[in-house]
Amino acid sequence: MKPSADDRPVTVTVTPKGQRVPAGEPVRVTASGGRLISVTVTDAEGHRLAGKVAADGRSWVSDRKAVPGTAYTVKAATGPEGGTAKTTKTTKTTKTTTSAFTTAPADKVNKVDWRPGTGTTVGVAQPISLVFDHPVKNRAEVEKQLKVTTSNGTEGSWGWIRDWSGRDRVDWRPKAYWKPGTKVTLNAELNGTDSGAAGGWFVRDYTTTFTIGAEQIVKVDLDSHRLTLVRDGETVRRIPVSGGTPGGDKRSWRGTAVLMAKEGTINMNSETVGLADAYNKMVDYSMRLTWSGMYAHAAPWNARYFGNSNQSSGCIGMSDANAAWFYGQVRPGDPFEITGKDTKGVVAPGNGFGAWNLSWTEWQQKSALR
């Protein structure tokens, strides 16, 4: 007597298979001699790799990749040829096949430092910025895992740059300044992604959610020695300032710098920025604009120069009273649009958040997916 279709064995194949197999690939399950009804792939902690059975019932592929150093259990429910998930589940012909495999542990782990922090409210020029502990050679693969969603469909692009620290970095900036009130979420689904040679594996995901505050633009005219705070298109206050001394290494940067952090009272030592022993003092109301050491801050020792001469070591100095007021108004992410004839150049993309000094076309070309 010939066996019926229901009695024929269904062959289920799972890849990868075995022990300590390479990570970084999706889990694939195929069936021959029958159909897949459902597939579950779980790790030892019960976390699932999601996926979908193909329309023909022949295959299933996980949405995410298998991660390093993990034990997976695969359960595949199958039914006879010609059945459907709805009809087969109610019959006695459904069979479950269980298999397991483990992935090799990561020999090196790559970690991420990211900005801005979750739950923050930031200015209209704030980029999303990821700095990596180790080199990233597989940039396209990494970039594919970075998903930005906004409350209003803001257009933007990732760009790969070299951070001031020398490490690899990728920033996402909008085409133009953010609209106030925009809510932004980054889901960096990096777990199980290989950085490439000398970079190691990512072994976790990262996420951050933040909100864009009021439009505040700080316009700094080093030729007229004035700083102007413009909020939502209206001038709030003009402040006399003194910028970097002309004619040498003490000149200020020009272009768009973005307020990185409000650091309060800090010690500023000229030796840390390559200016020998020019200064070493405690400075109040310090607002960092670049990694190379340009700040806006209180500079009472330069009071006679405010509004009429540039005589600082590169920073934008103002009176104690103006600095206290200004410090209370601005937030990280606010752009400082700096102009002046005698400067030492434009702020570079990796020197703080200098991506705004590139045209939109130039910035888009820095994406690994272009």
FIDO-845092 format. One record per residue: residue in three letters; x, y, z of N, C-alpha, C in turn. Coordinates in steps of 0.1 Angstrom, whole numbers. Example, Ala and Ser with C-alpha at 12.3 -4.5 7.8 and 13.67 -1.06 7.14 Angstrom:
# FIDO-845092
Ala  132  -57  78  123  -45  78  132  -33  78
Ser  128  -22  71  137  -11  71  129  0  79
# end
This chain:
# FIDO-845092
Met  9  -12  0  0  0  0  9  12  0
Lys  6  22  -9  14  34  -11  11  44  1
Pro  22  50  7  19  59  18  12  72  12
Ser  3  77  20  -3  90  16  6  101  18
Ala  2  113  12  11  125  13  13  128  28
Asp  2  126  36  3  129  50  13  121  58
Asp  17  109  52  26  100  59  40  102  55
Arg  42  109  44  56  110  39  64  120  48
Pro  76  117  51  84  125  60  87  139  53
Val  87  149  61  91  163  56  105  165  61
Thr  113  169  52  127  172  55  129  186  58
Val  134  189  70  136  203  74  151  206  75
Thr  156  216  68  170  220  68  172  233  75
Val  181  234  84  184  247  91  198  251  89
Thr  200  263  84  214  269  83  214  282  91
Pro  225  284  98  237  276  100  234  264  109
Lys  243  254  109  241  243  118  255  239  124
Gly  254  233  136  267  229  142  270  238  154
Gln  282  237  159  287  244  171  297  254  167
Arg  296  266  174  306  277  172  307  281  157
Val  295  282  151  295  286  136  297  301  136
Pro  301  306  124  303  321  123  289  328  125
Ala  289  339  132  277  347  134  276  357  122
Gly  266  365  122  264  376  112  256  372  100
Glu  249  361  100  241  357  89  227  354  94
Pro  217  356  86  203  353  90  202  338  91
Val  192  333  100  189  319  101  179  316  90
Arg  182  305  83  174  300  72  168  286  74
Val  155  284  72  149  271  74  142  268  61
Thr  144  256  56  137  252  44  130  238  46
Ala  120  236  38  113  223  39  112  217  25
Ser  114  204  25  111  196  12  102  184  16
Gly  93  181  7  83  170  9  72  175  18
Gly  70  188  20  60  193  28  61  208  29
Arg  53  214  38  53  229  40  57  233  54
Leu  63  244  55  65  250  68  52  257  72
Ile  48  254  85  36  261  90  40  273  99
Ser  50  271  107  56  281  116  70  278  120
Val  78  288  123  91  286  127  94  296  139
Thr  100  291  150  104  299  161  119  297  163
Val  127  307  164  141  307  167  143  315  180
Thr  148  308  190  150  315  203  164  313  208
Asp  169  322  216  182  320  223  179  315  237
Ala  190  314  244  189  308  258  181  316  267
Glu  180  329  264  173  338  273  158  340  269
Gly  154  333  258  141  333  253  138  344  243
His  148  352  239  146  362  229  145  355  215
Arg  135  360  207  132  354  194  138  362  183
Leu  142  355  173  146  361  160  133  360  151
Ala  127  372  148  115  372  140  118  369  126
Gly  108  364  119  109  361  105  95  357  99
Lys  95  354  86  82  350  80  84  338  71
Val  73  330  72  73  318  62  69  324  48
Ala  77  319  38  74  324  25  60  319  20
Ala  54  326  11  41  323  6  39  308  1
Asp  50  302  -4  49  288  -9  51  278  2
Gly  54  283  14  57  274  25  70  267  25
Arg  78  270  16  91  262  14  102  268  23
Ser  102  280  27  113  286  34  109  297  44
Trp  118  299  53  117  309  64  131  315  66
Val  131  329  67  144  336  69  142  346  80
Ser  151  346  89  150  356  100  153  370  95
Asp  146  380  102  148  394  99  161  399  103
Arg  166  394  115  179  398  120  189  387  119
Lys  202  391  121  213  381  120  215  374  133
Ala  221  362  132  225  355  144  237  362  150
Val  236  364  163  247  372  170  257  363  176
Pro  269  368  179  280  360  184  277  354  198
Gly  284  343  200  283  337  214  270  333  219
Thr  261  328  210  247  326  214  243  312  210
Ala  235  305  219  229  292  216  215  294  211
Tyr  212  289  199  198  290  194  191  277  193
Thr  178  277  195  170  265  193  160  269  182
Val  158  260  173  149  262  161  138  252  162
Lys  126  256  162  114  247  161  106  250  149
Ala  105  240  140  98  242  128  86  232  127
Ala  74  238  126  61  230  125  59  229  110
Thr  57  216  106  55  214  91  42  206  89
Gly  37  207  77  25  200  73  27  194  59
Pro  17  187  53  19  180  40  18  190  29
Glu  23  186  18  22  194  5  7  198  3
Gly  5  210  -2  -9  214  -6  -17  219  5
Gly  -13  218  18  -20  224  29  -18  238  30
Thr  -24  244  39  -22  258  43  -20  259  58
Ala  -15  270  62  -12  272  76  -26  271  84
Lys  -36  276  78  -49  276  85  -55  262  86
Thr  -54  254  75  -60  241  75  -52  231  83
Thr  -38  232  81  -30  222  86  -29  222  101
Lys  -29  234  107  -28  235  121  -39  228  129
Thr  -50  225  122  -62  219  129  -62  204  127
Thr  -52  199  120  -51  184  117  -40  178  125
Lys  -41  164  125  -31  157  132  -18  155  124
Thr  -17  161  112  -6  158  104  5  168  106
Thr  3  178  115  14  188  118  24  181  126
Lys  37  183  122  48  177  129  58  188  133
Thr  65  187  144  75  197  148  88  191  149
Thr  98  198  142  112  194  142  120  204  150
Thr  128  199  159  136  208  167  151  206  164
Ser  158  216  163  173  215  161  179  227  168
Ala  193  227  169  200  237  177  213  240  170
Phe  218  252  173  232  255  169  237  266  178
Thr  250  268  178  256  278  186  266  286  177
Thr  267  299  180  276  308  172  289  310  180
Ala  300  312  173  312  315  179  312  328  186
Pro  319  329  198  319  342  205  327  352  197
Ala  324  365  200  332  376  193  346  376  198
Asp  356  376  189  370  378  194  373  392  197
Lys  364  402  193  366  416  196  353  422  195
Val  350  431  204  337  438  204  338  453  201
Asn  330  458  192  330  472  189  319  479  197
Lys  321  490  203  311  497  211  309  511  205
Val  298  517  209  294  530  203  292  540  214
Asp  297  552  211  293  564  220  284  573  211
Trp  272  576  216  263  583  207  257  596  214
Arg  254  605  205  247  618  209  236  620  199
Pro  225  628  204  223  632  217  217  621  226
Gly  217  624  239  212  614  248  197  613  248
Thr  191  602  252  177  600  251  169  609  260
Gly  158  613  256  149  622  264  153  636  264
Thr  163  640  256  168  654  257  160  663  247
Thr  161  676  249  156  686  240  168  694  235
Val  170  694  222  182  700  216  179  710  205
Gly  189  717  201  188  728  191  186  723  177
Val  183  732  168  179  729  154  190  724  146
Ala  203  725  150  214  720  143  220  707  148
Gln  214  701  158  220  689  164  219  677  155
Pro  231  671  152  231  659  144  229  647  153
Ile  226  635  148  228  622  155  242  618  152
Ser  250  615  162  264  612  160  268  600  167
Leu  274  590  160  279  578  166  294  577  164
Val  301  575  175  316  573  174  319  559  179
Phe  327  552  171  330  538  173  344  536  180
Asp  344  526  189  356  523  196  367  518  186
His  363  510  176  373  504  167  369  508  153
Pro  378  506  143  375  509  129  363  502  124
Val  356  509  114  344  503  108  348  502  93
Lys  351  490  88  354  488  74  341  485  66
Asn  332  477  73  319  474  66  309  485  68
Arg  312  496  62  304  508  65  290  507  59
Ala  289  501  47  275  500  42  267  491  50
Glu  272  480  55  265  470  63  260  477  76
Val  269  484  82  266  491  94  255  502  92
Glu  257  510  81  247  520  78  233  515  76
Lys  232  503  70  219  497  67  211  494  80
Gln  218  493  91  212  489  104  208  502  112
Leu  211  513  106  208  526  114  195  532  108
Lys  184  532  116  171  536  112  167  549  120
Val  165  560  112  160  572  118  146  575  114
Thr  137  577  124  123  581  121  121  595  128
Thr  113  603  121  109  616  126  94  618  126
Ser  90  627  134  75  630  135  70  637  123
Asn  79  642  114  74  650  102  81  646  89
Gly  87  635  89  93  630  76  105  639  72
Thr  113  644  82  125  652  79  135  645  70
Glu  139  651  59  149  646  50  163  647  56
Gly  171  637  55  184  637  61  193  626  55
Ser  205  626  59  215  616  54  226  613  64
Trp  231  600  63  242  597  71  255  601  63
Gly  265  604  71  278  607  65  289  602  74
Trp  299  595  68  310  590  75  322  600  75
Ile  327  602  87  338  612  89  348  607  99
Arg  359  613  100  369  610  110  367  620  122
Asp  364  614  134  362  622  146  375  629  150
Trp  374  639  157  386  646  162  396  637  170
Ser  390  627  176  398  617  184  405  608  175
Gly  402  608  162  409  599  153  400  586  150
Arg  389  585  157  381  573  155  371  575  144
Asp  366  564  139  355  564  129  342  569  135
Arg  335  576  127  323  583  132  313  584  120
Val  300  583  123  289  585  113  279  594  120
Asp  275  605  112  266  614  117  254  615  107
Trp  242  617  113  230  619  105  226  634  107
Arg  225  642  96  220  655  97  209  658  87
Pro  200  666  91  189  670  81  195  678  70
Lys  187  679  59  191  687  48  192  702  52
Ala  183  706  60  183  720  65  181  718  81
Tyr  182  729  88  180  729  102  166  722  105
Trp  166  715  116  154  708  121  142  718  123
Lys  130  714  121  119  722  125  116  720  140
Pro  114  731  147  111  730  162  99  721  164
Gly  101  713  175  90  704  179  91  690  172
Thr  101  688  163  103  675  157  107  665  167
Lys  101  653  167  105  642  176  113  632  167
Val  124  628  172  133  620  165  137  607  172
Thr  137  596  165  141  583  171  152  577  162
Leu  163  572  169  173  564  162  172  550  167
Asn  170  540  159  172  526  162  184  520  155
Ala  194  518  162  207  513  156  207  498  159
Glu  202  490  149  200  476  151  213  468  147
Leu  223  470  155  237  466  152  241  452  157
Asn  233  447  166  237  434  172  238  423  161
Gly  250  417  161  252  407  151  258  412  138
Thr  262  425  138  269  431  126  284  431  128
Asp  291  427  118  306  427  118  311  440  113
Ser  320  446  121  326  459  117  336  458  105
Gly  341  446  104  352  444  94  365  442  101
Ala  376  442  92  389  439  97  393  449  109
Ala  398  443  120  403  450  131  392  458  139
Gly  379  456  135  368  463  142  360  455  152
Gly  359  442  150  351  434  159  336  435  156
Trp  329  428  165  314  426  163  307  436  172
Phe  295  440  167  286  447  176  277  436  183
Val  276  438  196  268  427  204  256  433  211
Arg  252  445  207  240  451  213  234  461  203
Asp  222  464  205  215  475  197  216  488  206
Tyr  214  499  199  213  512  205  201  520  201
Thr  195  527  210  184  536  206  184  549  214
Thr  180  559  208  178  572  214  166  580  208
Thr  159  587  217  148  595  212  150  609  218
Phe  148  619  210  150  633  214  140  642  207
Thr  139  654  212  130  664  206  138  677  203
Ile  133  683  192  140  696  188  132  708  194
Gly  140  716  201  134  728  208  132  740  198
Ala  131  752  204  129  764  197  140  766  187
Glu  138  773  176  148  777  167  156  789  173
Gln  168  786  177  178  796  182  190  795  173
Ile  193  807  167  205  808  159  214  819  165
Val  227  815  168  236  825  173  245  830  162
Lys  244  843  159  252  849  148  263  856  154
Val  275  852  150  288  858  156  295  865  145
Asp  296  879  145  303  887  135  316  891  142
Leu  327  885  138  340  888  144  345  901  139
Asp  340  906  128  345  919  123  339  931  130
Ser  326  929  134  320  940  142  320  936  157
His  325  925  160  327  921  175  313  920  182
Arg  304  914  175  290  913  181  285  899  180
Leu  278  894  190  271  882  190  256  885  191
Thr  248  879  182  234  881  182  226  868  184
Leu  217  868  194  209  856  196  196  859  189
Val  192  850  179  180  851  171  171  839  175
Arg  159  842  180  150  831  184  137  832  175
Asp  134  821  168  122  821  159  122  833  150
Gly  133  837  145  134  848  136  135  862  142
Glu  134  863  155  134  876  162  147  878  170
Thr  153  890  168  165  892  176  162  894  191
Val  168  886  199  166  886  214  176  896  221
Arg  189  895  217  198  904  223  211  904  215
Arg  218  916  214  231  917  208  241  919  220
Ile  252  911  219  262  911  229  275  915  224
Pro  282  925  229  296  928  225  306  916  229
Val  314  912  220  323  901  223  337  904  218
Ser  346  896  221  360  896  216  364  882  211
Gly  368  881  198  371  868  193  386  866  193
Gly  391  856  185  405  852  185  414  863  178
Thr  426  865  184  435  875  180  439  872  165
Pro  439  883  157  442  881  142  457  877  140
Gly  459  871  129  473  869  124  481  857  129
Gly  474  847  135  482  836  139  473  824  144
Asp  479  816  153  472  804  158  461  807  167
Lys  460  819  172  450  823  182  437  827  175
Arg  437  828  162  424  832  155  413  822  158
Ser  401  827  156  389  818  158  386  810  145
Trp  378  800  147  373  793  135  361  801  130
Arg  358  799  117  345  805  111  337  794  106
Gly  325  797  100  315  788  96  305  785  107
Thr  298  773  105  288  769  115  294  759  125
Ala  295  764  137  298  755  148  285  752  156
Val  284  741  163  272  737  170  275  736  185
Leu  267  742  193  269  741  207  269  726  212
Met  280  721  216  282  707  220  277  704  234
Ala  281  713  243  278  711  257  280  724  265
Lys  272  725  275  274  736  285  281  731  297
Glu  294  735  298  303  729  308  305  737  320
Gly  299  748  322  300  756  334  314  762  336
Thr  318  760  349  332  765  352  342  754  350
Ile  352  757  342  362  747  339  376  753  339
Asn  386  744  340  400  749  338  403  749  323
Met  408  760  318  413  761  305  428  762  305
Asn  435  753  298  450  753  298  454  753  284
Ser  461  763  280  465  765  265  474  754  260
Glu  481  747  269  490  736  265  482  725  259
Thr  469  723  263  461  712  257  456  715  243
Val  457  727  238  453  730  225  465  736  216
Gly  477  733  221  489  736  213  493  751  213
Leu  489  758  224  493  772  224  503  775  236
Ala  512  765  238  522  766  248  516  771  262
Asp  522  781  268  518  785  282  510  798  282
Ala  502  800  271  495  813  270  486  816  281
Tyr  479  805  286  470  807  297  467  794  305
Asn  463  796  317  459  784  326  450  790  336
Lys  437  790  334  428  797  344  414  790  344
Met  407  793  355  393  788  356  384  798  349
Val  375  792  341  367  801  332  352  797  335
Asp  344  807  337  329  806  340  321  806  327
Tyr  309  799  329  299  799  318  305  794  305
Ser  312  783  305  319  777  293  309  769  285
Met  309  772  272  300  766  262  309  760  251
Arg  310  747  250  319  741  240  314  742  226
Leu  322  746  217  318  747  203  326  737  194
Thr  338  734  197  346  724  190  354  716  199
Trp  358  704  194  367  695  202  381  702  203
Ser  385  710  193  398  716  194  400  728  204
Gly  389  731  211  390  740  222  384  754  220
Met  375  756  210  369  769  209  356  768  217
Tyr  355  778  226  343  780  235  337  794  233
Ala  325  796  238  320  809  242  320  809  257
His  324  820  263  325  820  278  327  834  283
Ala  326  835  296  329  848  303  344  850  303
Ala  348  863  299  362  866  298  364  880  304
Pro  362  882  317  362  896  323  376  902  321
Trp  387  894  320  400  900  318  402  907  305
Asn  392  905  295  393  911  282  382  922  281
Ala  377  927  292  366  936  291  368  948  282
Arg  380  954  282  382  966  273  382  963  258
Tyr  382  950  255  381  947  240  367  943  235
Phe  358  941  244  344  937  240  338  947  231
Gly  334  943  219  328  952  210  337  960  201
Asn  350  959  203  359  967  195  372  961  190
Ser  375  949  195  388  942  191  388  927  194
Asn  394  920  185  395  905  188  409  903  195
Gln  408  899  207  421  897  215  421  885  224
Ser  414  874  219  413  862  227  423  852  221
Ser  423  840  228  432  829  222  423  820  213
Gly  412  825  208  404  817  198  390  816  202
Cys  387  818  215  373  817  220  365  830  218
Ile  352  829  220  344  841  219  340  845  234
Gly  347  856  238  346  860  252  336  872  253
Met  330  873  265  320  883  268  320  886  283
Ser  313  896  287  313  900  302  306  889  310
Asp  309  889  323  303  880  332  287  880  331
Ala  282  892  331  267  894  331  261  889  318
Asn  267  892  307  262  887  294  264  872  293
Ala  275  867  298  277  853  297  267  845  306
Ala  264  850  318  255  844  326  241  843  320
Trp  237  854  314  224  855  307  224  845  295
Phe  234  846  287  235  839  274  235  824  277
Tyr  243  820  287  244  806  291  230  800  295
Gly  222  808  301  208  804  305  199  803  293
Gln  202  809  282  193  809  270  195  798  260
Val  208  794  258  211  785  247  211  770  252
Arg  210  761  243  210  747  246  219  740  236
Pro  224  728  240  232  720  230  224  718  217
Gly  231  719  206  224  718  193  221  731  186
Asp  223  742  194  221  755  188  233  758  179
Pro  230  763  166  241  767  157  247  780  160
Phe  260  782  159  267  794  160  272  797  146
Glu  267  807  139  271  810  125  281  821  126
Ile  294  817  124  305  826  127  311  832  114
Thr  312  845  113  318  851  101  329  860  106
Gly  339  863  97  350  871  100  361  870  90
Lys  368  881  87  378  880  76  390  873  80
Asp  395  875  93  408  869  97  405  858  107
Thr  403  846  101  401  834  109  411  823  104
Lys  411  812  112  420  801  108  414  791  99
Gly  402  793  94  395  783  85  381  780  90
Val  375  771  82  362  766  85  362  754  95
Val  353  754  104  352  742  113  350  729  105
Ala  359  720  107  358  707  100  347  698  105
Pro  341  689  97  330  681  101  332  673  114
Gly  344  668  116  347  660  128  352  668  140
Asn  353  681  139  358  690  150  346  695  157
Gly  340  687  165  326  690  170  316  686  160
Phe  306  694  158  295  690  148  296  700  136
Gly  306  699  128  309  708  117  303  704  104
Ala  294  694  104  288  689  91  281  700  83
Trp  276  710  90  268  721  83  277  729  74
Asn  290  728  75  299  735  66  301  729  53
Leu  295  717  50  294  711  37  281  713  31
Ser  281  714  18  268  715  11  260  702  12
Trp  247  703  10  239  691  11  244  680  2
Thr  248  683  -10  253  673  -20  266  667  -15
Glu  275  676  -10  288  671  -4  285  661  8
Trp  276  665  16  273  656  28  267  643  23
Gln  258  643  14  252  630  9  262  621  4
Gln  272  626  -3  283  618  -8  291  611  2
Lys  290  614  15  297  608  25  290  596  31
Ser  278  593  26  271  581  29  277  569  22
Ala  278  558  29  284  545  24  274  539  14
Leu  261  543  14  251  537  6  248  545  -7
Arg  256  555  -10  254  563  -22  262  557  -34
# end
